[in-house]
Amino acid sequence: MCLVTDQPYRKAYPLAEAVRILRKESGTHLYRPAVQALLRLLAPNTALSRKASSGSRPGPRLKRGRHLP
């Protein structure tokens, strides 16, 4: 979430750039299964998935600025 929100020391990254960073760091600085799960949640709501999401169940809709419990 920090990548796509403004921080005191930098502007927010566009969503496509944030996904690119997550994929690049997956398995090195970031836990690969967690990154894969996040990308699966984002895929139905964006055009960023590498696989076509047609025919799959839609994931939960994420509202920007709301925190999960």
N, C-alpha and C positions, 0 to 999 in steps of 0.2 A: 504494500500500500504506500510505503514511503516513496517509491519511485515515481508514482503518478500524482503526487501532491507536492505543492511548493514547500520548500524547507527554507529556513533562514539563510542558509549558505548556498542554495541553488534553486533554480526554477524546476517545475515538474517536467518529467520526461513525457513525450507523447506515448500513448498506450502501445503502439507498435514497437517503439524503441525499448520500452520497459520489458516487453515480451522477449525481444532479442537479447537483452541483458540477462533475463532469467534463464533462457535457453543456453546462453554461453557459459554461465556460472553453474549450471546444473551439474552436479556430480563433483564439483571442485569446492567452491565455497558454500554452495547450497545443497541441501539434501534432495537428491534426484527424485525419490517418490513424492515428496511434497511439491516440488515444482511441477511434476507431471499431473498431480491431482489439481493444482491450481489452474493449469492450462486447460484441463478437461472442463473445469467449471466455467472458464472464460470462453471456450470455443463456441458453444451454442449462441452466445450473445455477441460475438465478434467475427470478423472474417480473418482471424489470425491463426486458425488451426491449420496444420499441415494436411490433415485428412479432411475430406468432405464430411460434414456433420449431418448430411441428409439421412433420414431414416432412424436417427438415434433419438433417444428421449432428451428433451430439453433439460438443461441444468437449472439450478436456482438462479433467479435474477438478482444480480448484485446492484445495490443502490449506492451511488457514489456519496461519500461523506458519512455513511452509517457504519457503525462498528458492530461486529458480530459479538454475541454474548460470550 
